[in-house]
Amino acid sequence: MVTQYKLFPKTLVFLTFAVQLSRPVCVDVPSDTEAVLGNSMKLTCISCMKREEVTAKTRVDWYFTPNTEENGELNRTHIYVFEDFVAKPLDGPFKDRLTWNGSQDLQDVSIRVLNVTFNDSGFYQCHILREFKFGFFEPSFFVEKNITLTVKEKATQDTAAIYSEIMMYVLLVFLTFWLLVEMVYCYRKISKSDEQAQDTATNYLAIPSEQKDNPAPSAAE
C-alpha cells in the first residue's frame, strides 16, 4: 500500500510533463464573416499538415475582390504575400492596414485587417502553396480558402453563441467538481484499505507465537 502512495505522485508528475510537452493539435476552422466598422478583423486561413516532421517551403497569397463593380467587372487585387517567413504587404486599398496573424509552424496563415471600413466588404481568397522536401523528390501542394466578409456598423449578438459559452462554463465547473469528488473518493478508499492492512498486520503481531505455530482446532475436529 505504501508503494501506491509513492507511485501516485510520480504518475501525476509524469502526466503534467506529458501535457506540457505535447504539441497543440491543428484544427481547420472557418473564418468569421462579419466585421465591425472601425475595429480589427482576423481573416482566418488554416491549412493543417498531416506530418509536421516534414519540412516544407510555404508561400501565402491573399487576394481581395470588392462587392462594387468597376466598368462592369469585378477587379481582384493582390493584397498580401508571405514567403520565406517574410511578410510583404502590397500597395492598394489595404496599405498599412494588414498584419500577419499566423502561427510559427505556418499551419495558421491568417492575416488581420486594421481599422475596417465599409469598402472592405467583399470576397477574400487565401492561396497556400507548399513545397515539401523528401530528398530528391519535392512534391507541391496547393489549397485555396475563400471568405466572404460583410462589414456592419454595430456588432450583432449571436444568441446561440452566448448560450454555447454559458453551457461550456457550466460543463467545465461540473467536470471540475466531479473530478474533485472522484479524487476524494479514491483517496478515502486507498486510506481505508491501508488502515485495514495495518490493523490486520497489528493483530497478527499481537498473537502469541505459540498460537501462530499451533492454531486452535476447528469445531469439526
ChimeraX commands (.cxc) that place a marker at each C-alpha (Angstrom):
marker #1 position 0.00,0.00,0.00 radius 0.5
marker #1 position 2.93,2.31,0.68 radius 0.5
marker #1 position 4.08,1.63,-2.87 radius 0.5
marker #1 position 0.79,3.02,-4.19 radius 0.5
marker #1 position 1.33,6.25,-2.26 radius 0.5
marker #1 position 4.80,6.60,-3.76 radius 0.5
marker #1 position 3.60,5.79,-7.26 radius 0.5
marker #1 position 0.67,8.24,-7.23 radius 0.5
marker #1 position 2.76,11.49,-7.06 radius 0.5
marker #1 position 5.16,10.16,-9.69 radius 0.5
marker #1 position 2.25,9.46,-12.01 radius 0.5
marker #1 position 0.91,12.99,-11.54 radius 0.5
marker #1 position 4.32,14.48,-12.31 radius 0.5
marker #1 position 4.63,12.33,-15.43 radius 0.5
marker #1 position 1.20,13.34,-16.70 radius 0.5
marker #1 position 1.96,17.01,-16.03 radius 0.5
marker #1 position 5.13,16.88,-18.10 radius 0.5
marker #1 position 3.36,14.91,-20.82 radius 0.5
marker #1 position 0.68,17.59,-21.13 radius 0.5
marker #1 position 3.26,20.39,-21.20 radius 0.5
marker #1 position 5.41,18.71,-23.83 radius 0.5
marker #1 position 2.53,17.72,-26.08 radius 0.5
marker #1 position 2.08,19.76,-29.23 radius 0.5
marker #1 position -1.11,21.67,-29.92 radius 0.5
marker #1 position -3.48,19.98,-32.32 radius 0.5
marker #1 position -4.17,21.76,-35.61 radius 0.5
marker #1 position -7.88,22.27,-36.24 radius 0.5
marker #1 position -9.13,23.66,-39.54 radius 0.5
marker #1 position -11.83,26.13,-38.51 radius 0.5
marker #1 position -13.67,28.56,-40.82 radius 0.5
marker #1 position -13.15,32.28,-40.58 radius 0.5
marker #1 position -15.62,34.77,-39.16 radius 0.5
marker #1 position -17.54,36.56,-41.88 radius 0.5
marker #1 position -18.81,39.64,-40.06 radius 0.5
marker #1 position -16.64,42.62,-39.15 radius 0.5
marker #1 position -17.48,45.76,-37.18 radius 0.5
marker #1 position -16.77,49.17,-38.63 radius 0.5
marker #1 position -13.59,50.70,-37.19 radius 0.5
marker #1 position -12.44,47.52,-35.42 radius 0.5
marker #1 position -9.82,44.97,-36.45 radius 0.5
marker #1 position -10.82,41.74,-38.16 radius 0.5
marker #1 position -8.96,38.44,-38.35 radius 0.5
marker #1 position -9.28,36.61,-41.65 radius 0.5
marker #1 position -8.69,33.01,-40.61 radius 0.5
marker #1 position -6.94,30.70,-43.04 radius 0.5
marker #1 position -5.70,27.34,-41.73 radius 0.5
marker #1 position -4.09,24.51,-43.65 radius 0.5
marker #1 position -3.04,21.62,-41.40 radius 0.5
marker #1 position -0.06,19.48,-42.33 radius 0.5
marker #1 position -0.61,15.79,-41.60 radius 0.5
marker #1 position 3.07,15.17,-40.96 radius 0.5
marker #1 position 4.67,18.01,-39.02 radius 0.5
marker #1 position 8.13,16.46,-39.13 radius 0.5
marker #1 position 8.32,17.02,-42.90 radius 0.5
marker #1 position 9.93,20.31,-43.88 radius 0.5
marker #1 position 8.09,22.46,-46.37 radius 0.5
marker #1 position 8.56,25.81,-48.04 radius 0.5
marker #1 position 5.35,27.79,-47.72 radius 0.5
marker #1 position 4.10,30.76,-49.73 radius 0.5
marker #1 position 0.82,32.51,-48.92 radius 0.5
marker #1 position -1.01,34.92,-51.21 radius 0.5
marker #1 position -4.11,36.91,-50.26 radius 0.5
marker #1 position -6.49,38.39,-52.82 radius 0.5
marker #1 position -9.46,40.71,-52.45 radius 0.5
marker #1 position -12.43,41.24,-54.74 radius 0.5
marker #1 position -14.77,44.10,-53.73 radius 0.5
marker #1 position -18.52,43.88,-53.98 radius 0.5
marker #1 position -18.69,47.00,-56.15 radius 0.5
marker #1 position -18.12,46.73,-59.87 radius 0.5
marker #1 position -15.90,48.99,-61.93 radius 0.5
marker #1 position -16.66,49.24,-65.63 radius 0.5
marker #1 position -18.96,46.25,-65.30 radius 0.5
marker #1 position -16.18,43.98,-63.97 radius 0.5
marker #1 position -15.14,42.74,-60.57 radius 0.5
marker #1 position -11.44,43.50,-60.09 radius 0.5
marker #1 position -9.38,41.12,-57.97 radius 0.5
marker #1 position -6.47,42.74,-56.12 radius 0.5
marker #1 position -3.36,41.04,-54.79 radius 0.5
marker #1 position -3.12,42.47,-51.24 radius 0.5
marker #1 position -0.65,40.35,-49.25 radius 0.5
marker #1 position 2.29,37.95,-49.69 radius 0.5
marker #1 position 4.07,35.82,-47.09 radius 0.5
marker #1 position 7.13,33.87,-48.23 radius 0.5
marker #1 position 10.30,32.62,-46.53 radius 0.5
marker #1 position 8.96,33.91,-43.17 radius 0.5
marker #1 position 8.80,37.43,-44.58 radius 0.5
marker #1 position 5.51,39.34,-44.80 radius 0.5
marker #1 position 5.05,41.58,-47.82 radius 0.5
marker #1 position 2.01,43.88,-47.67 radius 0.5
marker #1 position 1.30,45.26,-51.13 radius 0.5
marker #1 position 0.09,48.63,-52.28 radius 0.5
marker #1 position -3.63,49.04,-52.69 radius 0.5
marker #1 position -6.75,49.66,-50.63 radius 0.5
marker #1 position -5.24,47.83,-47.61 radius 0.5
marker #1 position -1.88,49.60,-47.48 radius 0.5
marker #1 position -0.59,49.82,-43.88 radius 0.5
marker #1 position -3.76,48.06,-42.63 radius 0.5
marker #1 position -2.74,44.40,-42.90 radius 0.5
marker #1 position -0.69,42.47,-40.32 radius 0.5
marker #1 position 0.41,38.85,-40.09 radius 0.5
marker #1 position -1.68,36.83,-37.62 radius 0.5
marker #1 position -0.48,33.30,-38.35 radius 0.5
marker #1 position 1.39,30.67,-36.36 radius 0.5
marker #1 position 5.09,29.91,-36.26 radius 0.5
marker #1 position 4.65,26.48,-37.87 radius 0.5
marker #1 position 2.72,28.10,-40.78 radius 0.5
marker #1 position -0.32,25.90,-40.39 radius 0.5
marker #1 position -2.28,29.01,-39.46 radius 0.5
marker #1 position -1.62,31.63,-42.17 radius 0.5
marker #1 position -4.23,34.18,-41.14 radius 0.5
marker #1 position -3.97,37.94,-41.50 radius 0.5
marker #1 position -5.65,40.79,-39.63 radius 0.5
marker #1 position -7.31,43.84,-41.15 radius 0.5
marker #1 position -6.95,47.02,-39.09 radius 0.5
marker #1 position -9.48,49.86,-38.96 radius 0.5
marker #1 position -12.13,48.07,-41.02 radius 0.5
marker #1 position -14.18,50.20,-43.42 radius 0.5
marker #1 position -17.34,49.51,-45.41 radius 0.5
marker #1 position -15.20,49.22,-48.54 radius 0.5
marker #1 position -13.57,46.12,-47.02 radius 0.5
marker #1 position -16.73,44.10,-47.63 radius 0.5
marker #1 position -16.14,41.59,-50.36 radius 0.5
marker #1 position -14.59,38.29,-51.34 radius 0.5
marker #1 position -11.19,37.23,-49.95 radius 0.5
marker #1 position -9.05,34.38,-51.23 radius 0.5
marker #1 position -6.22,32.71,-49.35 radius 0.5
marker #1 position -3.83,30.73,-51.58 radius 0.5
marker #1 position -1.35,28.41,-49.89 radius 0.5
marker #1 position 1.47,26.76,-51.82 radius 0.5
marker #1 position 3.69,24.24,-50.03 radius 0.5
marker #1 position 6.78,22.60,-51.49 radius 0.5
marker #1 position 7.79,19.54,-49.49 radius 0.5
marker #1 position 11.27,18.07,-49.39 radius 0.5
marker #1 position 11.79,14.30,-49.46 radius 0.5
marker #1 position 15.40,14.09,-50.58 radius 0.5
marker #1 position 15.44,14.37,-54.37 radius 0.5
marker #1 position 11.62,14.30,-54.53 radius 0.5
marker #1 position 9.93,17.68,-53.94 radius 0.5
marker #1 position 6.15,17.48,-54.37 radius 0.5
marker #1 position 3.98,20.58,-54.10 radius 0.5
marker #1 position 0.59,21.11,-52.52 radius 0.5
marker #1 position -1.88,23.93,-53.21 radius 0.5
marker #1 position -5.03,24.85,-51.31 radius 0.5
marker #1 position -7.44,27.77,-51.59 radius 0.5
marker #1 position -9.68,29.14,-48.85 radius 0.5
marker #1 position -12.47,31.63,-49.58 radius 0.5
marker #1 position -14.03,34.16,-47.22 radius 0.5
marker #1 position -16.98,36.43,-47.90 radius 0.5
marker #1 position -16.76,39.36,-45.50 radius 0.5
marker #1 position -19.57,41.70,-44.51 radius 0.5
marker #1 position -18.87,44.91,-42.61 radius 0.5
marker #1 position -21.55,46.17,-40.22 radius 0.5
marker #1 position -21.81,49.37,-38.25 radius 0.5
marker #1 position -22.52,47.56,-34.97 radius 0.5
marker #1 position -21.86,44.05,-33.79 radius 0.5
marker #1 position -24.82,41.68,-33.80 radius 0.5
marker #1 position -25.39,39.46,-30.79 radius 0.5
marker #1 position -25.39,35.78,-31.59 radius 0.5
marker #1 position -27.82,34.18,-29.12 radius 0.5
marker #1 position -26.63,30.67,-29.94 radius 0.5
marker #1 position -23.02,31.65,-29.28 radius 0.5
marker #1 position -23.94,33.19,-25.92 radius 0.5
marker #1 position -25.83,30.07,-24.83 radius 0.5
marker #1 position -22.98,27.87,-26.02 radius 0.5
marker #1 position -20.46,29.85,-23.99 radius 0.5
marker #1 position -22.63,29.65,-20.88 radius 0.5
marker #1 position -23.08,25.90,-21.28 radius 0.5
marker #1 position -19.35,25.50,-21.77 radius 0.5
marker #1 position -18.58,27.19,-18.45 radius 0.5
marker #1 position -21.32,25.23,-16.67 radius 0.5
marker #1 position -19.94,21.98,-18.05 radius 0.5
marker #1 position -16.41,22.99,-17.06 radius 0.5
marker #1 position -17.49,23.68,-13.47 radius 0.5
marker #1 position -19.40,20.39,-13.30 radius 0.5
marker #1 position -16.47,18.35,-14.62 radius 0.5
marker #1 position -14.09,20.05,-12.21 radius 0.5
marker #1 position -16.39,19.28,-9.27 radius 0.5
marker #1 position -16.84,15.68,-10.44 radius 0.5
marker #1 position -13.07,15.26,-10.70 radius 0.5
marker #1 position -12.57,16.56,-7.16 radius 0.5
marker #1 position -15.23,14.17,-5.83 radius 0.5
marker #1 position -13.56,11.24,-7.59 radius 0.5
marker #1 position -10.16,12.19,-6.20 radius 0.5
marker #1 position -11.52,12.43,-2.65 radius 0.5
marker #1 position -13.34,9.10,-3.05 radius 0.5
marker #1 position -10.22,7.34,-4.33 radius 0.5
marker #1 position -8.09,8.88,-1.58 radius 0.5
marker #1 position -10.50,7.70,1.13 radius 0.5
marker #1 position -10.72,4.25,-0.40 radius 0.5
marker #1 position -6.94,3.92,-0.50 radius 0.5
marker #1 position -6.65,5.23,3.07 radius 0.5
marker #1 position -9.28,2.77,4.32 radius 0.5
marker #1 position -7.54,-0.14,2.61 radius 0.5
marker #1 position -4.25,0.93,4.11 radius 0.5
marker #1 position -5.78,1.15,7.60 radius 0.5
marker #1 position -7.31,-2.32,7.24 radius 0.5
marker #1 position -3.96,-3.72,6.15 radius 0.5
marker #1 position -2.23,-2.09,9.11 radius 0.5
marker #1 position -4.88,-3.39,11.54 radius 0.5
marker #1 position -4.50,-6.90,10.17 radius 0.5
marker #1 position -0.75,-6.72,10.50 radius 0.5
marker #1 position -1.04,-5.33,14.06 radius 0.5
marker #1 position -3.46,-8.05,15.14 radius 0.5
marker #1 position -1.25,-10.72,13.66 radius 0.5
marker #1 position 1.77,-9.42,15.52 radius 0.5
marker #1 position -0.22,-9.32,18.77 radius 0.5
marker #1 position -0.97,-13.07,18.62 radius 0.5
marker #1 position 1.42,-15.13,20.77 radius 0.5
marker #1 position 3.94,-17.17,18.87 radius 0.5
marker #1 position 2.54,-20.43,20.32 radius 0.5
marker #1 position -0.86,-19.78,18.75 radius 0.5
marker #1 position 0.76,-18.95,15.45 radius 0.5
marker #1 position 2.64,-22.25,15.44 radius 0.5
marker #1 position -0.29,-24.28,16.86 radius 0.5
marker #1 position -3.59,-22.81,15.64 radius 0.5
marker #1 position -6.72,-23.74,17.58 radius 0.5
marker #1 position -8.53,-26.90,16.35 radius 0.5
marker #1 position -11.74,-26.41,14.49 radius 0.5
marker #1 position -15.17,-27.44,15.88 radius 0.5
marker #1 position -15.39,-30.36,13.47 radius 0.5
marker #1 position -12.28,-31.93,14.92 radius 0.5
marker link #1:1,2 radius 0.2
marker link #1:2,3 radius 0.2
marker link #1:3,4 radius 0.2
marker link #1:4,5 radius 0.2
marker link #1:5,6 radius 0.2
marker link #1:6,7 radius 0.2
marker link #1:7,8 radius 0.2
marker link #1:8,9 radius 0.2
marker link #1:9,10 radius 0.2
marker link #1:10,11 radius 0.2
marker link #1:11,12 radius 0.2
marker link #1:12,13 radius 0.2
marker link #1:13,14 radius 0.2
marker link #1:14,15 radius 0.2
marker link #1:15,16 radius 0.2
marker link #1:16,17 radius 0.2
marker link #1:17,18 radius 0.2
marker link #1:18,19 radius 0.2
marker link #1:19,20 radius 0.2
marker link #1:20,21 radius 0.2
marker link #1:21,22 radius 0.2
marker link #1:22,23 radius 0.2
marker link #1:23,24 radius 0.2
marker link #1:24,25 radius 0.2
marker link #1:25,26 radius 0.2
marker link #1:26,27 radius 0.2
marker link #1:27,28 radius 0.2
marker link #1:28,29 radius 0.2
marker link #1:29,30 radius 0.2
marker link #1:30,31 radius 0.2
marker link #1:31,32 radius 0.2
marker link #1:32,33 radius 0.2
marker link #1:33,34 radius 0.2
marker link #1:34,35 radius 0.2
marker link #1:35,36 radius 0.2
marker link #1:36,37 radius 0.2
marker link #1:37,38 radius 0.2
marker link #1:38,39 radius 0.2
marker link #1:39,40 radius 0.2
marker link #1:40,41 radius 0.2
marker link #1:41,42 radius 0.2
marker link #1:42,43 radius 0.2
marker link #1:43,44 radius 0.2
marker link #1:44,45 radius 0.2
marker link #1:45,46 radius 0.2
marker link #1:46,47 radius 0.2
marker link #1:47,48 radius 0.2
marker link #1:48,49 radius 0.2
marker link #1:49,50 radius 0.2
marker link #1:50,51 radius 0.2
marker link #1:51,52 radius 0.2
marker link #1:52,53 radius 0.2
marker link #1:53,54 radius 0.2
marker link #1:54,55 radius 0.2
marker link #1:55,56 radius 0.2
marker link #1:56,57 radius 0.2
marker link #1:57,58 radius 0.2
marker link #1:58,59 radius 0.2
marker link #1:59,60 radius 0.2
marker link #1:60,61 radius 0.2
marker link #1:61,62 radius 0.2
marker link #1:62,63 radius 0.2
marker link #1:63,64 radius 0.2
marker link #1:64,65 radius 0.2
marker link #1:65,66 radius 0.2
marker link #1:66,67 radius 0.2
marker link #1:67,68 radius 0.2
marker link #1:68,69 radius 0.2
marker link #1:69,70 radius 0.2
marker link #1:70,71 radius 0.2
marker link #1:71,72 radius 0.2
marker link #1:72,73 radius 0.2
marker link #1:73,74 radius 0.2
marker link #1:74,75 radius 0.2
marker link #1:75,76 radius 0.2
marker link #1:76,77 radius 0.2
marker link #1:77,78 radius 0.2
marker link #1:78,79 radius 0.2
marker link #1:79,80 radius 0.2
marker link #1:80,81 radius 0.2
marker link #1:81,82 radius 0.2
marker link #1:82,83 radius 0.2
marker link #1:83,84 radius 0.2
marker link #1:84,85 radius 0.2
marker link #1:85,86 radius 0.2
marker link #1:86,87 radius 0.2
marker link #1:87,88 radius 0.2
marker link #1:88,89 radius 0.2
marker link #1:89,90 radius 0.2
marker link #1:90,91 radius 0.2
marker link #1:91,92 radius 0.2
marker link #1:92,93 radius 0.2
marker link #1:93,94 radius 0.2
marker link #1:94,95 radius 0.2
marker link #1:95,96 radius 0.2
marker link #1:96,97 radius 0.2
marker link #1:97,98 radius 0.2
marker link #1:98,99 radius 0.2
marker link #1:99,100 radius 0.2
marker link #1:100,101 radius 0.2
marker link #1:101,102 radius 0.2
marker link #1:102,103 radius 0.2
marker link #1:103,104 radius 0.2
marker link #1:104,105 radius 0.2
marker link #1:105,106 radius 0.2
marker link #1:106,107 radius 0.2
marker link #1:107,108 radius 0.2
marker link #1:108,109 radius 0.2
marker link #1:109,110 radius 0.2
marker link #1:110,111 radius 0.2
marker link #1:111,112 radius 0.2
marker link #1:112,113 radius 0.2
marker link #1:113,114 radius 0.2
marker link #1:114,115 radius 0.2
marker link #1:115,116 radius 0.2
marker link #1:116,117 radius 0.2
marker link #1:117,118 radius 0.2
marker link #1:118,119 radius 0.2
marker link #1:119,120 radius 0.2
marker link #1:120,121 radius 0.2
marker link #1:121,122 radius 0.2
marker link #1:122,123 radius 0.2
marker link #1:123,124 radius 0.2
marker link #1:124,125 radius 0.2
marker link #1:125,126 radius 0.2
marker link #1:126,127 radius 0.2
marker link #1:127,128 radius 0.2
marker link #1:128,129 radius 0.2
marker link #1:129,130 radius 0.2
marker link #1:130,131 radius 0.2
marker link #1:131,132 radius 0.2
marker link #1:132,133 radius 0.2
marker link #1:133,134 radius 0.2
marker link #1:134,135 radius 0.2
marker link #1:135,136 radius 0.2
marker link #1:136,137 radius 0.2
marker link #1:137,138 radius 0.2
marker link #1:138,139 radius 0.2
marker link #1:139,140 radius 0.2
marker link #1:140,141 radius 0.2
marker link #1:141,142 radius 0.2
marker link #1:142,143 radius 0.2
marker link #1:143,144 radius 0.2
marker link #1:144,145 radius 0.2
marker link #1:145,146 radius 0.2
marker link #1:146,147 radius 0.2
marker link #1:147,148 radius 0.2
marker link #1:148,149 radius 0.2
marker link #1:149,150 radius 0.2
marker link #1:150,151 radius 0.2
marker link #1:151,152 radius 0.2
marker link #1:152,153 radius 0.2
marker link #1:153,154 radius 0.2
marker link #1:154,155 radius 0.2
marker link #1:155,156 radius 0.2
marker link #1:156,157 radius 0.2
marker link #1:157,158 radius 0.2
marker link #1:158,159 radius 0.2
marker link #1:159,160 radius 0.2
marker link #1:160,161 radius 0.2
marker link #1:161,162 radius 0.2
marker link #1:162,163 radius 0.2
marker link #1:163,164 radius 0.2
marker link #1:164,165 radius 0.2
marker link #1:165,166 radius 0.2
marker link #1:166,167 radius 0.2
marker link #1:167,168 radius 0.2
marker link #1:168,169 radius 0.2
marker link #1:169,170 radius 0.2
marker link #1:170,171 radius 0.2
marker link #1:171,172 radius 0.2
marker link #1:172,173 radius 0.2
marker link #1:173,174 radius 0.2
marker link #1:174,175 radius 0.2
marker link #1:175,176 radius 0.2
marker link #1:176,177 radius 0.2
marker link #1:177,178 radius 0.2
marker link #1:178,179 radius 0.2
marker link #1:179,180 radius 0.2
marker link #1:180,181 radius 0.2
marker link #1:181,182 radius 0.2
marker link #1:182,183 radius 0.2
marker link #1:183,184 radius 0.2
marker link #1:184,185 radius 0.2
marker link #1:185,186 radius 0.2
marker link #1:186,187 radius 0.2
marker link #1:187,188 radius 0.2
marker link #1:188,189 radius 0.2
marker link #1:189,190 radius 0.2
marker link #1:190,191 radius 0.2
marker link #1:191,192 radius 0.2
marker link #1:192,193 radius 0.2
marker link #1:193,194 radius 0.2
marker link #1:194,195 radius 0.2
marker link #1:195,196 radius 0.2
marker link #1:196,197 radius 0.2
marker link #1:197,198 radius 0.2
marker link #1:198,199 radius 0.2
marker link #1:199,200 radius 0.2
marker link #1:200,201 radius 0.2
marker link #1:201,202 radius 0.2
marker link #1:202,203 radius 0.2
marker link #1:203,204 radius 0.2
marker link #1:204,205 radius 0.2
marker link #1:205,206 radius 0.2
marker link #1:206,207 radius 0.2
marker link #1:207,208 radius 0.2
marker link #1:208,209 radius 0.2
marker link #1:209,210 radius 0.2
marker link #1:210,211 radius 0.2
marker link #1:211,212 radius 0.2
marker link #1:212,213 radius 0.2
marker link #1:213,214 radius 0.2
marker link #1:214,215 radius 0.2
marker link #1:215,216 radius 0.2
marker link #1:216,217 radius 0.2
marker link #1:217,218 radius 0.2
marker link #1:218,219 radius 0.2
marker link #1:219,220 radius 0.2
marker link #1:220,221 radius 0.2
view
